[in-house]
Amino acid sequence: MKLKIAILPGDGIGPEIMEQGKAVMDAVAARFGHSFDYENAVCGAAAIDAVGDPFPDETLETCKRADAVLFAAVGDPRFDNDPTAKVRPEQGLLAMRKKLGLFANIRPVRAFECLLHKSPLKEGIVDGADFVCIRELTGGMYFGEKYQDNDKAYDTNYYTRPEIERILRVAFRYASKRRKHLTVVDKANVLASSRLWRLVAQELEPEYPDVETDYMFVDNAAMRMLTEPTFFDVIVTENTFGDILTDEGSCISGSMGLLPSASTGEGTPVFEPVHGSWPQAAGKNIANPLAQILSAAMLLEHFGLDEEGALVRKAVDASLAANIRTPEIQVEGGMHYGTREVGSWIADYVRKASSRS
C-alpha cells in the first residue's frame, strides 16, 4: 500500500518522539512492502515562531494532500505563563481539528499487565481495564462563543443535534464491535447542553438493540474510572468532559506516555499521543515514544493494515516485557533506555518479525 503521510512534530518533545514513530512506520514498510511518503509541516509554537500562525495555511494544505496526519504535540511555557497572549500553540491543534472536520476523537485506555505496579491505583482495581473513550472534538466550550475582559469572562458550551447524533453513532458502532456496552457521560442534571445529549442518545438507542446503553454524570464517571475502570467498554461524551476524562485514564495505564489517539471525521484523519509537549524534557532523550508509536499503529489499522498494526502493538508489548523502557516506567534497578533506544528496539523488532514467528 502507498500512503502519503503529513508529519507534524510540533513543539517540545514532539520532534524526538515523532522520529521514533516514523522509524517504526519505516520498519513496517520494509517488512510488508508498503510505501509511506512523508511531508513535514509546522504547527504550534514552532509555527508561531516561524510565521506567526499556530496552524498556517501551508500546513492545512499539506494535511489536505495527505492520506493521514501523524501528529506529536504542541505547547510552550512562554504562552502558558502569559494570560494576555492573543495567539497560543494550542490554537493550532484546535484549528486543525476544526478545519479538517475531525469531530470524533478515539482514545483507547488499557492496563498493561507488566505495568500494573506503575499505576497510582491498586493493581486489583486496574487489572483488566480496557475501554475506549469517544470524545466529541469540534463543538462545546472549546469552540463556542467566548469573551474576556478584566472583570468577567465566559465560554459557551454550544451543541446542535446533528453534532451530537454523528458522534453518538460513532460510539454505538464502536460498542457494537467490542463488548456491546456504551456509557453516555454528561451532566444532564445541571446543563441544558447535556440534556440535549441525553435526549438524542435515548432516541438512537432502539437503532442499536445489541448495545447495552447506560448514562452517567461526569463526576460519577470520573470516580468510577478510578475505582472500577473495568466497568467501562465504550464511553462517549462532549469535548471538555472527554479531554479531562481521557487524561485521567493515564492513571490506569501508569503513564500518559502510553496513550494514543485517532481523530476522524470529514477530512484527513489525525493520529497523535494524548500527552503534551513536555518542553522541560526536550532534547534530553528521556521522553516515552510509545504513545506516538501506538498512534502509528492506529493509523495503520485505520487503513485496514490490521496485521501491521498488531505487529507494532506486539513489539511495544515485547519492549515492555523486556524492560526496554524510558525512565518513568522503568522497573527499579532497570537499565536506562532513552527515547531513541526504545524506538530503535521496537523498529528492529518489527523488521525482524519474520524470524520471531
One Martini backbone bead per residue (centre of mass of N, CA, C, O) as a GRO file, in nm:
protein
  357
    1MET     BB    1   0.098   0.035   0.019
    2LYS     BB    2   0.015   0.379  -0.040
    3LEU     BB    3   0.121   0.664   0.164
    4LYS     BB    4   0.038   0.991   0.264
    5ILE     BB    5   0.224   1.169   0.523
    6ALA     BB    6   0.176   1.396   0.763
    7ILE     BB    7   0.426   1.582   0.951
    8LEU     BB    8   0.374   1.693   1.305
    9PRO     BB    9   0.584   1.761   1.562
   10GLY     BB   10   0.617   2.045   1.688
   11ASP     BB   11   0.689   2.048   2.030
   12GLY     BB   12   0.937   1.977   2.222
   13ILE     BB   13   0.918   1.628   2.211
   14GLY     BB   14   0.799   1.584   1.929
   15PRO     BB   15   1.048   1.527   1.739
   16GLU     BB   16   1.149   1.273   1.898
   17ILE     BB   17   0.892   1.089   1.880
   18MET     BB   18   0.855   1.110   1.574
   19GLU     BB   19   1.111   0.963   1.490
   20GLN     BB   20   1.006   0.688   1.607
   21GLY     BB   21   0.746   0.661   1.451
   22LYS     BB   22   0.884   0.656   1.171
   23ALA     BB   23   1.069   0.414   1.219
   24VAL     BB   24   0.834   0.213   1.246
   25MET     BB   25   0.702   0.267   0.976
   26ASP     BB   26   0.951   0.183   0.809
   27ALA     BB   27   0.957  -0.107   0.915
   28VAL     BB   28   0.683  -0.184   0.800
   29ALA     BB   29   0.743  -0.125   0.505
   30ALA     BB   30   0.977  -0.332   0.482
   31ARG     BB   31   0.821  -0.587   0.584
   32PHE     BB   32   0.545  -0.536   0.372
   33GLY     BB   33   0.584  -0.341   0.111
   34HIS     BB   34   0.553  -0.045   0.164
   35SER     BB   35   0.460   0.317   0.104
   36PHE     BB   36   0.590   0.607   0.273
   37ASP     BB   37   0.503   0.951   0.234
   38TYR     BB   38   0.658   1.240   0.351
   39GLU     BB   39   0.531   1.558   0.502
   40ASN     BB   40   0.632   1.845   0.637
   41ALA     BB   41   0.506   2.047   0.922
   42VAL     BB   42   0.392   2.325   1.094
   43CYS     BB   43   0.320   2.385   1.451
   44GLY     BB   44   0.252   2.589   1.688
   45ALA     BB   45   0.519   2.743   1.818
   46ALA     BB   46   0.688   2.695   1.565
   47ALA     BB   47   0.487   2.856   1.381
   48ILE     BB   48   0.489   3.122   1.527
   49ASP     BB   49   0.794   3.172   1.491
   50ALA     BB   50   0.786   3.152   1.173
   51VAL     BB   51   0.465   3.297   1.095
   52GLY     BB   52   0.241   3.365   1.339
   53ASP     BB   53   0.100   3.066   1.308
   54PRO     BB   54  -0.019   2.760   1.444
   55PHE     BB   55  -0.198   2.714   1.148
   56PRO     BB   56  -0.112   2.730   0.857
   57ASP     BB   57  -0.203   2.703   0.531
   58GLU     BB   58   0.027   2.510   0.450
   59THR     BB   59  -0.049   2.291   0.656
   60LEU     BB   60  -0.332   2.239   0.560
   61GLU     BB   61  -0.253   2.146   0.272
   62THR     BB   62  -0.081   1.909   0.362
   63CYS     BB   63  -0.314   1.757   0.498
   64LYS     BB   64  -0.504   1.738   0.247
   65ARG     BB   65  -0.294   1.568   0.070
   66ALA     BB   66  -0.322   1.356   0.271
   67ASP     BB   67  -0.416   1.051   0.421
   68ALA     BB   68  -0.243   1.135   0.681
   69VAL     BB   69  -0.178   1.229   1.026
   70LEU     BB   70   0.124   1.279   1.211
   71PHE     BB   71   0.120   1.367   1.550
   72ALA     BB   72   0.233   1.512   1.847
   73ALA     BB   73   0.297   1.828   1.987
   74VAL     BB   74   0.183   2.114   2.181
   75GLY     BB   75   0.372   2.368   2.350
   76ASP     BB   76   0.451   2.663   2.568
   77PRO     BB   77   0.546   2.848   2.846
   78ARG     BB   78   0.533   3.131   2.721
   79PHE     BB   79   0.209   3.103   2.700
   80ASP     BB   80   0.108   2.986   2.970
   81ASN     BB   81   0.233   3.257   3.134
   82ASP     BB   82   0.033   3.432   2.923
   83PRO     BB   83  -0.289   3.560   2.948
   84THR     BB   84  -0.248   3.783   2.695
   85ALA     BB   85  -0.225   3.598   2.474
   86LYS     BB   86  -0.348   3.578   2.138
   87VAL     BB   87  -0.142   3.346   2.070
   88ARG     BB   88  -0.152   2.982   2.056
   89PRO     BB   89  -0.059   2.664   2.011
   90GLU     BB   90  -0.343   2.521   2.062
   91GLN     BB   91  -0.488   2.660   1.823
   92GLY     BB   92  -0.372   2.470   1.609
   93LEU     BB   93  -0.520   2.212   1.695
   94LEU     BB   94  -0.807   2.321   1.674
   95ALA     BB   95  -0.790   2.407   1.377
   96MET     BB   96  -0.737   2.132   1.257
   97ARG     BB   97  -0.996   1.997   1.348
   98LYS     BB   98  -1.194   2.197   1.219
   99LYS     BB   99  -1.083   2.212   0.915
  100LEU     BB  100  -1.106   1.879   0.895
  101GLY     BB  101  -1.358   1.762   1.051
  102LEU     BB  102  -1.273   1.638   1.351
  103PHE     BB  103  -1.521   1.494   1.565
  104ALA     BB  104  -1.355   1.217   1.637
  105ASN     BB  105  -1.221   1.089   1.941
  106ILE     BB  106  -0.997   0.812   1.986
  107ARG     BB  107  -0.938   0.661   2.323
  108PRO     BB  108  -0.747   0.424   2.438
  109VAL     BB  109  -0.768   0.219   2.745
  110ARG     BB  110  -0.505   0.033   2.917
  111ALA     BB  111  -0.376  -0.230   3.092
  112PHE     BB  112  -0.054  -0.323   3.175
  113GLU     BB  113   0.055  -0.591   3.333
  114CYS     BB  114   0.367  -0.491   3.371
  115LEU     BB  115   0.232  -0.189   3.492
  116LEU     BB  116   0.052  -0.196   3.749
  117HIS     BB  117   0.264  -0.070   3.957
  118LYS     BB  118   0.250   0.228   3.815
  119SER     BB  119  -0.004   0.273   3.930
  120PRO     BB  120  -0.179   0.463   4.172
  121LEU     BB  121  -0.342   0.219   4.168
  122LYS     BB  122  -0.461  -0.064   4.237
  123GLU     BB  123  -0.416  -0.357   4.083
  124GLY     BB  124  -0.713  -0.472   4.128
  125ILE     BB  125  -0.845  -0.231   3.969
  126VAL     BB  126  -0.682  -0.223   3.677
  127ASP     BB  127  -0.708  -0.506   3.612
  128GLY     BB  128  -0.850  -0.532   3.282
  129ALA     BB  129  -0.850  -0.266   3.163
  130ASP     BB  130  -1.069  -0.184   2.865
  131PHE     BB  131  -1.117   0.116   2.686
  132VAL     BB  132  -1.321   0.363   2.507
  133CYS     BB  133  -1.296   0.706   2.416
  134ILE     BB  134  -1.550   0.922   2.288
  135ARG     BB  135  -1.475   1.242   2.156
  136GLU     BB  136  -1.586   1.537   2.107
  137LEU     BB  137  -1.401   1.791   1.891
  138THR     BB  138  -1.588   2.062   1.754
  139GLY     BB  139  -1.726   2.148   2.022
  140GLY     BB  140  -1.829   2.347   2.258
  141MET     BB  141  -1.624   2.545   2.452
  142TYR     BB  142  -1.379   2.545   2.250
  143PHE     BB  143  -1.595   2.684   2.011
  144GLY     BB  144  -1.745   2.879   2.150
  145GLU     BB  145  -1.839   3.156   2.267
  146LYS     BB  146  -1.624   3.436   2.365
  147TYR     BB  147  -1.514   3.612   2.674
  148GLN     BB  148  -1.282   3.888   2.786
  149ASP     BB  149  -1.199   4.062   3.080
  150ASN     BB  150  -1.122   4.201   3.392
  151ASP     BB  151  -1.432   4.098   3.512
  152LYS     BB  152  -1.508   3.894   3.268
  153ALA     BB  153  -1.616   3.555   3.157
  154TYR     BB  154  -1.682   3.330   2.868
  155ASP     BB  155  -1.811   2.999   2.775
  156THR     BB  156  -1.975   2.820   2.517
  157ASN     BB  157  -2.188   2.528   2.534
  158TYR     BB  158  -2.224   2.431   2.208
  159TYR     BB  159  -2.500   2.238   2.057
  160THR     BB  160  -2.612   2.013   1.810
  161ARG     BB  161  -2.781   1.755   1.693
  162PRO     BB  162  -2.587   1.661   1.463
  163GLU     BB  163  -2.333   1.653   1.640
  164ILE     BB  164  -2.438   1.439   1.839
  165GLU     BB  165  -2.528   1.210   1.650
  166ARG     BB  166  -2.255   1.143   1.506
  167ILE     BB  167  -2.098   1.059   1.767
  168LEU     BB  168  -2.293   0.842   1.867
  169ARG     BB  169  -2.265   0.652   1.623
  170VAL     BB  170  -1.972   0.590   1.665
  171ALA     BB  171  -2.010   0.462   1.947
  172PHE     BB  172  -2.210   0.239   1.876
  173ARG     BB  173  -2.022   0.095   1.674
  174TYR     BB  174  -1.797   0.030   1.870
  175ALA     BB  175  -1.970  -0.135   2.069
  176SER     BB  176  -2.059  -0.354   1.861
  177LYS     BB  177  -1.739  -0.453   1.830
  178ARG     BB  178  -1.728  -0.522   2.125
  179ARG     BB  179  -1.906  -0.548   2.441
  180LYS     BB  180  -2.182  -0.392   2.419
  181HIS     BB  181  -2.102  -0.108   2.585
  182LEU     BB  182  -2.257   0.207   2.667
  183THR     BB  183  -2.142   0.531   2.793
  184VAL     BB  184  -2.311   0.822   2.876
  185VAL     BB  185  -2.160   1.138   2.931
  186ASP     BB  186  -2.280   1.388   3.166
  187LYS     BB  187  -2.488   1.694   3.297
  188ALA     BB  188  -2.822   1.681   3.307
  189ASN     BB  189  -2.885   1.816   3.599
  190VAL     BB  190  -2.762   2.116   3.479
  191LEU     BB  191  -2.725   2.093   3.161
  192ALA     BB  192  -2.864   2.158   2.860
  193SER     BB  193  -2.666   2.019   2.668
  194SER     BB  194  -2.691   1.741   2.813
  195ARG     BB  195  -2.994   1.697   2.761
  196LEU     BB  196  -2.959   1.670   2.458
  197TRP     BB  197  -2.774   1.429   2.458
  198ARG     BB  198  -2.973   1.236   2.603
  199LEU     BB  199  -3.205   1.253   2.405
  200VAL     BB  200  -3.057   1.148   2.152
  201ALA     BB  201  -2.961   0.880   2.272
  202GLN     BB  202  -3.245   0.765   2.331
  203GLU     BB  203  -3.337   0.771   2.030
  204LEU     BB  204  -3.098   0.568   1.927
  205GLU     BB  205  -3.110   0.302   2.084
  206PRO     BB  206  -3.310   0.121   1.903
  207GLU     BB  207  -3.086   0.093   1.664
  208TYR     BB  208  -2.907  -0.065   1.914
  209PRO     BB  209  -3.000  -0.353   2.064
  210ASP     BB  210  -2.703  -0.485   2.129
  211VAL     BB  211  -2.671  -0.230   2.314
  212GLU     BB  212  -2.573  -0.134   2.623
  213THR     BB  213  -2.721   0.153   2.779
  214ASP     BB  214  -2.577   0.416   2.971
  215TYR     BB  215  -2.585   0.671   3.235
  216MET     BB  216  -2.348   0.943   3.331
  217PHE     BB  217  -2.213   1.144   3.532
  218VAL     BB  218  -1.907   1.292   3.529
  219ASP     BB  219  -1.835   1.263   3.829
  220ASN     BB  220  -1.894   0.959   3.841
  221ALA     BB  221  -1.707   0.873   3.611
  222ALA     BB  222  -1.444   0.964   3.745
  223MET     BB  223  -1.470   0.773   3.983
  224ARG     BB  224  -1.505   0.498   3.829
  225MET     BB  225  -1.229   0.507   3.678
  226LEU     BB  226  -1.075   0.480   3.978
  227THR     BB  227  -1.260   0.219   4.101
  228GLU     BB  228  -1.406   0.088   3.803
  229PRO     BB  229  -1.276   0.046   3.498
  230THR     BB  230  -1.407  -0.239   3.408
  231PHE     BB  231  -1.696  -0.130   3.341
  232PHE     BB  232  -1.583  -0.026   3.078
  233ASP     BB  233  -1.595   0.012   2.712
  234VAL     BB  234  -1.774   0.268   2.608
  235ILE     BB  235  -1.721   0.618   2.581
  236VAL     BB  236  -1.934   0.912   2.562
  237THR     BB  237  -1.855   1.266   2.493
  238GLU     BB  238  -1.775   1.569   2.534
  239ASN     BB  239  -1.510   1.769   2.501
  240THR     BB  240  -1.429   1.848   2.793
  241PHE     BB  241  -1.482   1.580   2.936
  242GLY     BB  242  -1.294   1.412   2.751
  243ASP     BB  243  -1.029   1.546   2.818
  244ILE     BB  244  -1.028   1.478   3.121
  245LEU     BB  245  -1.082   1.169   3.126
  246THR     BB  246  -0.839   1.076   2.943
  247ASP     BB  247  -0.619   1.179   3.133
  248GLU     BB  248  -0.710   1.005   3.372
  249GLY     BB  249  -0.637   0.730   3.227
  250SER     BB  250  -0.328   0.730   3.307
  251CYS     BB  251  -0.374   0.586   3.584
  252ILE     BB  252  -0.410   0.303   3.450
  253SER     BB  253  -0.141   0.272   3.275
  254GLY     BB  254   0.094   0.481   3.427
  255SER     BB  255   0.101   0.663   3.151
  256MET     BB  256   0.080   0.904   2.902
  257GLY     BB  257   0.302   0.747   2.719
  258LEU     BB  258   0.052   0.514   2.637
  259LEU     BB  259  -0.152   0.721   2.481
  260PRO     BB  260  -0.347   0.709   2.213
  261SER     BB  261  -0.488   0.854   1.897
  262ALA     BB  262  -0.790   0.941   1.707
  263SER     BB  263  -0.895   1.163   1.435
  264THR     BB  264  -1.220   1.186   1.292
  265GLY     BB  265  -1.416   1.242   0.969
  266GLU     BB  266  -1.415   1.443   0.686
  267GLY     BB  267  -1.108   1.433   0.684
  268THR     BB  268  -0.802   1.403   0.761
  269PRO     BB  269  -0.658   1.195   0.964
  270VAL     BB  270  -0.549   1.190   1.312
  271PHE     BB  271  -0.240   1.092   1.486
  272GLU     BB  272  -0.200   1.088   1.853
  273PRO     BB  273  -0.091   1.170   2.138
  274VAL     BB  274  -0.225   1.284   2.454
  275HIS     BB  275   0.007   1.432   2.523
  276GLY     BB  276   0.232   1.664   2.566
  277SER     BB  277   0.541   1.853   2.518
  278TRP     BB  278   0.742   1.861   2.746
  279PRO     BB  279   0.979   2.096   2.745
  280GLN     BB  280   1.175   2.002   2.981
  281ALA     BB  281   1.264   1.733   2.793
  282ALA     BB  282   1.393   1.857   2.566
  283GLY     BB  283   1.678   1.683   2.441
  284LYS     BB  284   1.710   1.429   2.673
  285ASN     BB  285   1.614   1.136   2.603
  286ILE     BB  286   1.320   1.061   2.796
  287ALA     BB  287   1.089   1.022   2.620
  288ASN     BB  288   0.799   0.856   2.555
  289PRO     BB  289   0.718   0.680   2.238
  290LEU     BB  290   0.461   0.489   2.257
  291ALA     BB  291   0.220   0.669   2.181
  292GLN     BB  292   0.325   0.732   1.899
  293ILE     BB  293   0.346   0.435   1.803
  294LEU     BB  294   0.044   0.364   1.862
  295SER     BB  295  -0.063   0.575   1.662
  296ALA     BB  296   0.056   0.432   1.417
  297ALA     BB  297  -0.117   0.178   1.454
  298MET     BB  298  -0.387   0.324   1.409
  299LEU     BB  299  -0.326   0.412   1.124
  300LEU     BB  300  -0.299   0.134   0.998
  301GLU     BB  301  -0.585   0.030   1.082
  302HIS     BB  302  -0.751   0.244   0.928
  303PHE     BB  303  -0.628   0.098   0.644
  304GLY     BB  304  -0.640  -0.227   0.708
  305LEU     BB  305  -0.355  -0.282   0.872
  306ASP     BB  306  -0.376  -0.514   1.103
  307GLU     BB  307  -0.112  -0.673   1.109
  308GLU     BB  308   0.071  -0.430   1.146
  309GLY     BB  309  -0.054  -0.318   1.404
  310ALA     BB  310  -0.015  -0.577   1.572
  311LEU     BB  311   0.293  -0.577   1.557
  312VAL     BB  312   0.343  -0.311   1.702
  313ARG     BB  313   0.206  -0.399   1.966
  314LYS     BB  314   0.390  -0.640   2.015
  315ALA     BB  315   0.651  -0.474   2.033
  316VAL     BB  316   0.569  -0.307   2.276
  317ASP     BB  317   0.520  -0.543   2.469
  318ALA     BB  318   0.810  -0.655   2.443
  319SER     BB  319   0.957  -0.408   2.556
  320LEU     BB  320   0.827  -0.421   2.835
  321ALA     BB  321   0.907  -0.715   2.906
  322ALA     BB  322   1.229  -0.629   2.857
  323ASN     BB  323   1.279  -0.339   2.983
  324ILE     BB  324   1.237  -0.128   2.736
  325ARG     BB  325   1.256   0.177   2.904
  326THR     BB  326   1.170   0.457   3.020
  327PRO     BB  327   1.208   0.597   3.328
  328GLU     BB  328   0.893   0.625   3.421
  329ILE     BB  329   0.864   0.280   3.364
  330GLN     BB  330   1.091   0.166   3.508
  331VAL     BB  331   1.240  -0.054   3.682
  332GLU     BB  332   1.397  -0.119   3.953
  333GLY     BB  333   1.730  -0.124   3.833
  334GLY     BB  334   1.706  -0.061   3.552
  335MET     BB  335   1.791   0.020   3.261
  336HIS     BB  336   1.882   0.277   3.052
  337TYR     BB  337   1.636   0.429   2.834
  338GLY     BB  338   1.570   0.604   2.558
  339THR     BB  339   1.395   0.716   2.305
  340ARG     BB  340   1.581   0.593   2.084
  341GLU     BB  341   1.616   0.305   2.201
  342VAL     BB  342   1.321   0.221   2.202
  343GLY     BB  343   1.255   0.274   1.904
  344SER     BB  344   1.478   0.091   1.784
  345TRP     BB  345   1.384  -0.176   1.910
  346ILE     BB  346   1.102  -0.182   1.778
  347ALA     BB  347   1.189  -0.160   1.483
  348ASP     BB  348   1.361  -0.419   1.489
  349TYR     BB  349   1.135  -0.611   1.557
  350VAL     BB  350   0.969  -0.561   1.302
  351ARG     BB  351   1.185  -0.637   1.089
  352LYS     BB  352   1.229  -0.938   1.247
  353ALA     BB  353   0.953  -1.092   1.266
  354SER     BB  354   0.992  -1.353   1.089
  355SER     BB  355   1.209  -1.476   1.307
  356ARG     BB  356   0.976  -1.491   1.555
  357SER     BB  357   0.751  -1.707   1.451
   0.00000   0.00000   0.00000
